[in-house]
Amino acid sequence: GLPAALLVLWLATRLAGRSFASYLALRRPRGQEIAFGLAVSAALLVTLDVIAWLAGYPLSPDFALDSMRSAREAGMVWLVLLGFCVGAPIAEEFIFRGFVYRGWSASFLGPAGAIILSSTLFAVIHLQYMWFYIAGIFCIGALFGYLRRRSGSTWLTVITHAFYNLMAGLQALWFIS
């Protein structure tokens, strides 16, 4: 789906007479922004794991465990991680923190409303998970929205999303081992 998503976003920005890179805030983040993003992403994963444990939920959702189990049995863990850590972060962040956030933050919603609404949509597209995990995904989306607002860089959210998914994927892989 990544090529199709990129094509639609490119067409939308071009039809609006805008540069794809500037509209989506595709600027290189600074090193300290990346370090901060990675640190808060790791802290959020640990926090959500603690909440899951206290609430009696598995630390990795069944969907993630089943995906990793199937990938391992087929010898395709690398392919699942590639999609999970490259394809999904680029497509989702370009759409939600690039295109959607950019448009809605300039509207009456403002940046805070854009973060909340884009995080809600981001969570809703993850319906393969139980509602408990979807609530966590909303929090992840809100964090990425905050990072996008703070840094002005969608590449930062792509990097932090990739890192988060890598940690979650490796956690799921560890649990099935």
CORQUIHU-V884543 format. One record per backbone hydrogen bond with DSSP energy under -1.0 kcal/mol. NH is the residue of the N-H (numbers start at 1). CO is the residue of the C=O. Records with the same first field share a line. If there is no record, write none. Layout:
NH->CO  CO
This chain:
5->1
6->2
7->3
8->4
9->5
10->6
11->7
12->8
13->9
14->10
15->11
16->12
17->14
18->13
23->19
24->20
26->21
27->25
34->30
35->31
36->32
37->33
38->34
39->35
40->36
41->37
42->38
43->39
44->40
45->41
46->42
47->43
48->44
49->45
50->46
51->47
52->48
53->49
54->50
55->51
57->52
65->61
66->62
67->63
68->64
69->65
70->66
71->67
72->68
73->69
74->70
76->71
80->76
81->77
82->78
83->79
84->80
85->81
86->82
87->82
88->83
90->86
91->87
92->88
93->89
94->90
95->91
96->92
97->93
98->93
99->94
100->95
101->96
102->98
103->99
104->100
105->101
107->104
110->107
113->109
114->110
115->111
116->112
117->113
118->114
119->115
120->116
121->117
122->118
123->119
124->120
125->121
126->123
129->126
134->130
135->131
136->132
137->133
138->134
139->135
140->136
141->137
142->138
143->139
144->140
145->141
146->142
147->143
148->144
149->145
150->146
151->147
152->148
154->25
158->154
159->155
160->156
161->157
162->158
163->159
164->160
165->161
166->162
167->163
168->164
169->165
170->166
171->167
172->168
173->169
174->170
175->171
176->172
